[in-house]
Amino acid sequence: ATSLCWARRAWELRGRGLLPGDGLVRWPDHLTTHWLVADELLTGALAARSLAPLSGLAANQRAKLAETLDAVLDARGGAPEVAGRLGIHPQTARNRLRRLRSLFGARLEDPEERLNLRIALRAERVLAAEAESVARTA
């Protein structure tokens, strides 16, 4: 019964464009996505709170800083590693890192806040993918 429930949930998420549409979809491979969409109101609130420092920025600047923040959380390194991950010049990475530090402050060094930021960035991607899927079918 549990497996059938998860299979139906995976089928639903696939139909919503949140899981890959080609081939076999194994629900255990997508637990994070299942978790994030289980309570979209809560997920959206977490993302909004965690990423609030980016909210006042222009859309393109916000997107670049969110992408950089994601790379920073992955890299744990300095500007050269972030630049390599993003395919940008190290000085551009340094400028973005300075901006992120001014926006987020000590939160960038706090392990719990880093986890919240990581979840929030992933949640935004999942919710944006769903919005894009809905827009395509409308």
N, C-alpha and C positions, 0 to 999 in steps of 0.2 A: 504494500500500500504506500509506503514512504517513497519507494523508487518511482512509482507511478505519479505521485504528487510532484516530485522533483522533475520528472520528465515533462509533465504538463507545464510546469513553470518555465522550464527551459524553452519549450515550444512557444509559449506566450512571449517570452523575452526575445526570441528569435524573430517572431512576427512583428515585434515592436522595433526591430532593427538594432537591438542591444547586444545580440550575440551573432557570431558569424553565420552567414546564410548558406555557405557551401559545405556539403559533406555532413558527417556525423558530428553532433554536438553533445559532448559529455558534460553534464551539469556540474560534476565536481571540479572541472577545469575553469569554471566561471563563478566560483563562490563569492568573490568580492562583488561582482556585478549583481548577483542575487541579493546580497546583503544591502547594497546601496539603494536598490529599488524597492526593497521590502517596506520602507517607510520614506517615501520621497519627500514628504513635508519635513521630517527630521533631517534627512540628508541635505535638503536645500538650506535649512536653517544653519546646520553645521558649516556648510560651504560659505554661506553669507557672513557668518560671524568670523570664521577663520581668515577669510580673504577680504574682510572689510577694508583693510588699508589700500587695496587696489580699486575700490569701488568708485572713487572720484576721478579716476583717470579716463582719458579718451580710450575708446575701444581698441585701437591698434597698439597704443602704449601698454594698456592693461594686458593684452594678449602676449606681447613680447616679455613683459615682466613675469607673467604667470609661467610662460615657457622657461624663462631663466630660473625662476624659483624651483620649478620641477627639476631642472638640471642641477641646481645647487643641492637639493635634497638627495638626489642620486649620487652626486659626485663626492661630496664631503671634501672636495679639494678647492683649490683656488681658481682664479680667473682663467689660467691656461687650460685647465681641465674642463671648466664650464664652456669656454670658447670652443674647444674641440668637440664637445658633445653637441653644441648648437651650430657649429660651422660658421662662427663669427670671429672677428678679430679680437685678440685678448684685451685690447683697450676698451672695446665695446662691452665686453663681458665685465671688465672692472667698473665701468660707468654704471652698468645695470646692477651690479652687486652693491655699489655704494647706494644706489637708489633704493634697493630692497632693504638694506640695513637701516636707512633713514625711515622707511615706512614701517618695518616690522620690529626693529630694535632687537632687544634681547630674546624675543620669541624665536629667532632663527637659531639660537643656541640651546633652547630648552627642548629636551627629548620629547616630552608630551606634546608640546606645541608643534614640533616638527612632524609628529605623527598626525596631528589634526590637520596640518597644512597638506600633508601627503594625501590624506583621505579626502580633503576638500577639493584638491586639484583633480583627483580621480573622479569624484562625484560630479564635478562640473563637466568633465568629458563625457561621462555616462548620460547625464541629463541633457547635454547638448546633442549627443548622438540621437537620443530619443526625439528631441524637438525637431531635428533635421529629418528624421524618418517620418514624423507626422506631417511635416511641411511637404515632403515629396509625395505623400499619398493623398494630400488634400487637393 
